[in-house]
């Protein structure tokens, strides 16, 4: 199954849920309308500097776990992922 584009997936969330996620991401001034919240979320997720900062903050073990997840095609059953982590010593 192919996941929907992020903007369409966000449409399914309520404005309150979007606000809670944005607040957890550190957004101080919350947009009033749902479409503005979606636009802000898409900007946060796609911001290359934010992604670089997040990656830079990973420990070597966390980075290795992310690499194993990506090698698995970014979709992997939990038990299979745990097995791969264990075999890699992560």
C-alpha positions in Angstrom: 0.0 0.0 0.0 1.4 3.4 -1.0 1.0 6.0 1.8 -0.9 9.2 0.8 1.1 12.4 0.3 1.8 14.2 3.6 -0.5 17.1 2.9 -3.4 14.8 2.2 -2.7 12.8 5.3 -2.6 15.9 7.4 -6.0 16.9 6.1 -7.4 13.9 8.0 -6.2 15.2 11.3 -8.2 17.6 13.3 -7.0 21.2 13.8 -6.6 20.5 17.5 -4.3 17.5 16.8 -2.3 19.6 14.4 -2.0 22.3 17.0 -0.8 19.9 19.6 1.9 18.5 17.3 3.1 22.0 16.3 3.2 23.0 19.9 5.3 19.9 20.7 7.6 20.9 17.8 8.2 24.3 19.5 5.9 26.5 17.6 5.0 29.5 19.8 2.5 31.5 17.8 -0.2 29.1 16.6 -2.0 29.8 13.3 -5.7 30.1 13.6 -6.9 28.1 10.6 -6.3 24.5 9.8 -4.8 25.1 6.4 -2.3 27.5 7.9 -1.4 24.8 10.5 -0.9 22.3 7.7 1.3 24.7 5.7 3.4 25.4 8.8 3.8 21.7 9.5 4.9 21.0 5.9 7.5 23.9 6.2 8.8 22.4 9.5 9.1 18.9 8.2 10.8 19.9 4.9 13.2 22.4 6.5 16.7 21.1 5.6 18.4 22.9 8.5 15.9 21.4 11.0 16.6 18.0 9.6 20.4 18.5 9.7 20.1 19.6 13.4 18.0 16.6 14.2 20.5 14.2 12.5 23.5 15.9 14.2 21.8 15.3 17.6 21.6 11.5 17.1 24.0 9.3 19.0 26.0 6.8 16.9 23.7 4.0 18.0 20.6 6.0 17.1 22.1 6.9 13.7 22.9 3.2 13.0 19.3 2.3 13.9 18.0 4.9 11.5 20.3 3.6 8.8 19.0 0.0 9.4 15.4 1.3 9.2 16.1 3.1 5.9 17.8 0.0 4.4 14.6 -1.8 5.2 12.7 0.5 3.0 11.3 2.7 5.8 8.5 0.2 6.3 9.3 -2.8 8.5 7.6 -4.9 11.1 8.6 -4.2 14.6 9.9 -7.8 15.3 11.9 -7.8 12.1 13.4 -4.4 12.9 14.3 -5.5 16.4 16.0 -8.6 15.0 18.0 -6.5 12.6 19.0 -4.2 15.4 20.1 -7.1 17.6 22.2 -8.6 14.8 23.9 -5.3 14.1 24.6 -4.9 17.8 22.5 -1.8 18.2 
